[in-house]
Amino acid sequence: MTISEDTLIKKFRAGNSMIFKEIFDRYYLPVKSYAFRYVEDDEVIEDFVQDAFLQVWERREHFFFVAAIKSFLYTSVRNACLDHLRHQKVRRQHEPELVLWLSEEGDEEFLLEDEVHAMVYEAIKDLSEQSRRVVIMTMDGASNPEIAEQLGVSVNTVKTIKLRAYRVLRERLKGLQWLLLLLFGV
């Protein structure tokens, strides 16, 4: 039995998780395939698609048509892919400068490097305990599934924690966005 779009959207807006699963099952692969046209990194794409679905669920009261959900998913994923490509370009442009800067051996450079590290770690220290653990594990090279397993939470929870932590860090470290980009790719 197929339910009408009107009934489906009403149940979705009311928080029916089974309807959300139906929407997820319907659009997950097409949206992921669409993202692959922009970014050919499955792990990165997976993050973008999961984030888009998470946003749909969190904003479900704002959707009145299934077509609006579909449009939101494709637009969100496309924008995330384009942002990723821009970040990659900036990262490639500034990486040689950072390597050169870090390789210079003057006391002044070491002091500046120490100051930057101190600022980053001070900002991380001000995060909540769970956010701090997730950020530090990320800096140590742990993947989202590894972090989730170690903390006993879902991968989506790890992604949400990262998103919120990176927003806080970006705000706290205004003017050092290039450093955040190199450290976390955000």
Secondary structure, DSSP 8 states (H G I E B T S, - for coil): ----HHHHHHHHHTT-HHHHHHHHHHHHHHHHHHHHTT---HHHHHHHHHHHHHHHHHTGGG--SHHHHHHHHHHHHHHHHHHHHHHHHHHHHHHHHHHHHHH---HHHHHHHHHHHHHHHHHHHTS-HHHHHHHHHHHTT--HHHHHHHHTS-HHHHHHHHHHHHHHHHHHTTT-HHHHHHHH--
